[in-house]
Amino acid sequence: MRLDADFNTWSSNKSAIQQQFCSALSNAFNLPKDAIRIVRVEQGSAILHARIQPPHGQVVIDKVSNTDIIQKCCTKFNSRIYSITLGEFGLTVEKRVMNPQWNKVYVHSHGQPGGTYWAGSLNRGGKPYFCPKGR
C-alpha cells in the first residue's frame, strides 16, 4: 500500500501504529485480529508491505475494491492511500483508487498533438517534477 503519510512515524512504528492499522484493517475486513501484519516500510511517503495470513487472502482480494473500507482505516491514522499492489506478481488495483482525471498522455516536445508537455520543472510539494519522457 502506498500512503500519503509520514514515513518516520510508520517506519519507527511510533505508538505501535503498524499494529493498530493492521488491527483496524482486519476488523474492517471481518478477519481475525492477527490476519494482517506489516513486514516492511519503504520511503516514498510510506509504502507498507503487508502479509495477509492464510487462508484470509481471498477475503481481502474480494473486498479490496471497496476503497471506502481502506480509506476509512487510513483516515484514522492521518493517512491517505494512493495505490495498492496485490501479490508478488504485481496485480495492481490502482485504477480503482486513483483519480482518472489526472491521467495524461505525455509527449516529448511542444507541437505534438494530443499530449501534455512542459519544459523545465513544476513545484510538487517543494520538489521539482519534470515532464515524463517516454521511450
Residue, then its C-alpha position, 0 to 999 in steps of 0.5 A: m500500500r502506498l500512503d500519503a503519510d509520514f514515513n518516520t512515524w510508520s517506519s519507527n512504528k511510533s505508538a505501535i501504529q503498524q499494529q493498530f492499522c493492521s488491527a483496524l484493517s482486519n476488523a474492517f475486513n471481518l478477519p481475525k485480529d492477527a490476519i494482517r501484519i506489516v513486514r516492511v516500510e519503504q520511503g516514498s511517503a510510506i509504502l507498507h508491505a503487508r502479509i495477509q495470513p492464510p487462508h484470509g487472502q481471498v477475503v481481502i482480494d474480494k473486498v479490496s475494491n471497496t476503497d471506502i473500507i481502506q480509506k476509512c482505516c487510513t483516515k484514522f491514522n492521518s493517512r491517505i492511500y494512493s495505490i495498492t499492489l496485490g501479490e508478488f506478481g504485481l496485480t495492481v488495483e490502482k485504477r480503482v483508487m486513483n483519480p482518472q482525471w489526472n491521467k495524461v498522455y505525455v509527449h516529448s516536445h511542444g507541437q505534438p498533438g494530443g499530449t501534455y508537455w512542459a519544459g523545465s520543472l513544476n513545484r510538487g510539494g517543494k520538489p521539482y517534477f519534470c515532464p515524463k519522457g517516454r521511450 
